Amino acid sequence: MLDEDCGVGINLALCSRIRLAQQRVAEAKARLAKIDPASIDRSAALAMLDELWSSNKSRPK
């Protein structure tokens, strides 16, 4: 059912998805660099990190 041409098509589709993901990462990094650290509610951020940490510790591996 799959021939060599289909494999090439799949490779091109994967490359396209990878490039799009890399572009989104670059855009997210640019947005992150613009965040003013003084505007962040530190106590809320620490509470979220504590909650995330405790949920990950209790999860079986």
Secondary structure as GFF3:
##gff-version 3
##sequence-region A 1 61
A	DSSP	alpha_helix	4	33	.	.	.	ID=ss1
A	DSSP	three_ten_helix	37	39	.	.	.	ID=ss2
A	DSSP	alpha_helix	42	58	.	.	.	ID=ss3
###
